[in-house]
């Protein structure tokens, strides 16, 4: 019982530090996907107009 709080406190501190890079990478991936989708939609719109 006494050994369980020590790893949990360490894991929470590590988790807090690891949450930010995961959020940043997630936001970057979402931004890239949105940009790709908008570019593809615009590209298809221009090709359909021609």
N, C-alpha and C positions, 0 to 999 in steps of 0.2 A: 504493500500500500504506500509506503514512504518513497519507494523508488519511482512510482508512476507519475507524481506531479513534476518531478525534475525533467524527464523527457518531454512531457506535455508543454511545460513552460518554454523549453528550448525549441520545440517544434512550432509553437505559436509564434515565437519571435522570428523563426526562419520563415514561417508561413506568411507573416506580415511583410517580410522583405521580399518574398517570392511573389506576392500578390501583384505588386506594382509592375514588374516586367511582364507578367502574364496579361495584365490589363492592357499594357502598352502594346504588346504584340497582337492582342486580340483587336484592339482599336485599329492598328495598322492594317491587319488583314481585312477587317471590315471596310476600311477606307479604300483599300486597293480593289476589293471586290466591287464596291459601289462605282469606283472610277471605271473599272473594266466593263461593268454592265452598262453604264451611261455611254461609254465610247462605242460599245457594240450596238446599242440601240440607235445612236446617232449615225453610225456607219451603215446600218441596215436601212435607216430612213433615207439617207442620201442615195444609196444604191437603188432603193425602191422608187425614188423620185426619178432617177435616170431610167 
